[in-house]
């Protein structure tokens, strides 16, 4: 146990230190975790023998549950509404078509059996949420036509479909008598119903401050996450679909003090990603990879340059997607940990394949992350798909500050009531301090005798806002909204609500009554927590 804890702590510490240095390189940080696993493995520097596929399957499947739940929890349906239909189509029909397309090419090019070809296609058919999220957010890639939202929803929601196809392929290869349409229908219906039920029930309880306290709410959500996977899985449904839908419902439901929940699951997801990629690197035997490298390269090329572009074009062009969006979406179809975990599940189920399925899928994932992931920012730039006026972080969940003192600034103009007065003459509340006065680019230490002048900027400090009674909520202004063009003073807001901020692209604006609302603005409300109970 001591050695296991030593290994775990060392790996996490090394991952944090090296990933910080890798931010300056175009390489995806997830490659680091795989490399660390291989470094500790039996062919690496530390030569730790590890081939317990059963343990890896349990640990990595649990980590996938965390990643799937947080993928849903962190997805803003408001931001993704313009591309919601297209992204859902990609994550369902797109996965099925990708699996069938690659299966056909594997059968005819590599002369593999139809069942084995379909198993390979099913296992590798989903794009990886962790890889896509890591590159989009790490490179601050804000894309045109809501493509970043499209990719986040597609990659976050297509694992359940890939899991169902993998289960169907395993049933075909192991000679199961269960009807495939019945198997897939049961997984979808039970997974959807149970996941939404847990999401709805948990959201209702949280909106009523049950349980009370941020720590209790965090543990409550953690248990809901586990149950939203386990219950549908026990009932014969799709657990991954259940936990993803539960996360989506909770992430988009109004609830007070969401910041602590987001931070907890963000850290938990990062640890899960480190664990899953490290274990997959640890369990692989690098000296056996050359035996499947050529088939893996052939299938990766087919998937990247033939199957994925054809499927994306077929599904997105009817929505009027421009060619640049189709090409970038095709290139952003990164494969990742879920595919390797599904391959392990297939091996443990007794499915026999001509090629070493684990090594084959591992090589394909490695090739995908290395080349597609590394070149994704460059491809986005070459296709002129980067939107400098937008922000990839579209989920407003952590406005409240943790620190005791929060700093802000106030500009004094010639019409200000503070212009011409000394600080001693102002009725400044006792818990609001003037930390500094900036005049003509120079800092002035404030004293009571300092007289303010037009053009001064005051740096103010006060206690951070941590009230349990009030919460912050974001409302995005979509195209065609009746709010566009209206000044704030004309809005019929309840006395319990007030617009504190307007997020416009990468800018945060302090609103006044004459501020005009524009398309794409995000209006941040200070809202009485009691309002949540009534919605």
Buried (B, 14 or more C-beta within 10 A) or exposed (E): EEEEEEBBEEBBEBBEEBBEEBEEEEBBBBBBBBBBBBBBBBEBEEEBEBEEBEEBBEBBBBBBBBBBBBBBBBBBBBBBBBBBEBBBBBBBBBBBBBBBBBBBBBBEEBEBEEBBBBBBBBBBBBBBBBBBBBBBEBBEBBBBBBBBBBBBBBBBBBBBBBBBBBBBBBBBBEEBEEEBEEBBEBBBBBBBBBBBBBBBEBBEBBBEBEBEEBEEBBEBBBEBBBBBBBBBBEBEBBBBBBBBBBBBBBBBBBBBBBBBBBBBBBEBBBBBBBBBBBBBBBBBBBEEBEBBBEBBEBBBEBBBEEBBBBBBBBBBEEBEBBEBBBBBBBBBBBBBBBBBBBBBBBBEBEBEBEBBBBBBBBBBBBBBBBBBBBEBBEBBEEBEBBBEEBBBBBBBBBBBBEEEEBEEEEEBEEEBEBBEBEBEEEEBEEEEBBBBBBBEEEEEEBEEEBEBBEEBBBBBBBEEEEEEEBBBBBBBBBEEBEBBEBEBEEEEEEEEBBBBBBBBBEEEEEBEEEBEBBEBBBBBBBBBBEBBEEE
